[in-house]
Amino acid sequence: MAGLDLDGLPRVSGNPEVAKSNIEKYGYCLLKDALSQDQVAAMRRRLVEQAEAERQLGAAYEDGGPNQNWGSFRDESGRVRPEAFTAAQGGVNQRLWMLINKGRVFHEVLFQERVREVIGHVMGEEYLLSSFTANIAKPGGVEMDLHTDQWWMPSPARPGRKGLPVGSITRERFDTDLDDAPPMIAPVAAVNVLWMLVDFTAGNGATRVVPGSHLFGRQPDTDSDTEAVAAEGPAGTALIIDARIWHGTGANVTGGERLALLTTFCGPQFRPQENFTVGTSKEVLREASPELLALLGFKVWHAYGRIENPAVEFISPGEPSLGELRPE
């Protein structure tokens, strides 16, 4: 972290201009009162209720144990192993997916103006909701391996360099330029927002970040001398991070649960993590505003995302193609 003023690391601030400056320099910022305390309480109640119901149903996704670190979805043979992510197999923390379908109260986070102002500063005018999830970090959960959420972005290529083909990149196999030349930095293509529903502390597993690592130009390595710091803040704070930054959930060594909502946004050129055009419930779509439909991927971007005619602004949920026709 040479060259960074560690005494000046981002602190919780309600000023979007401070947030913009911090995310540019350090790769993350902490925006105060992104949610009101009433919103925090309502979202926390809904999240706890949903989590308990998913556990009772046997549908809970539980990780954060020594052998269930995020990203290890396949075994040595390459087989997907969803059965590994349960409490019975050592999972501790609980993740919940597709919150777009699990309570209207959660939709409120998508339209918080000061947060959207910071996202727009980084991403520009057009972007998609990539995923909308939650992570309940429970006592006994271990530190997540440091990672980036832009691991899928190929490294910039110099003439003569043969990079890893884009379809061969995985969470364990990155496109890495081993040349001694100064690193070339891929542009930011995604932003994460972690919405704190309880106070985040180093003790209860606050997200760990490596300040300035969004400009390292590489994925995390195990022999690095860089040091992660806990991004702490009171309930209602939004932790906004450049997806290139090295980060991970901390270990919860307290007796309480650390609850957070997670929204990821990506450029309109990229594939979202959650397939909202297929998975969003009909009830949500019936009531969705044009703004929400755009975030969910129903807005056509320069002819991308269309079904038939590219000269349309939106597609309709479930819109069919004309299919194979014959003239009369």
Helices and strands as residue ranges (DSSP letters): G 6-8, E 12-13, H 16-26, E 28-31, H 37-57, E 61-63, G 82-84, G 87-89, E 93-96, G 99-101, H 104-107, G 108-111, H 113-123, E 128-137, G 166-168, E 190-196, E 208-209, G 213-215, E 229-230, E 238-242, E 247-248, E 258-266, H 276-279, H 282-287, H 290-295
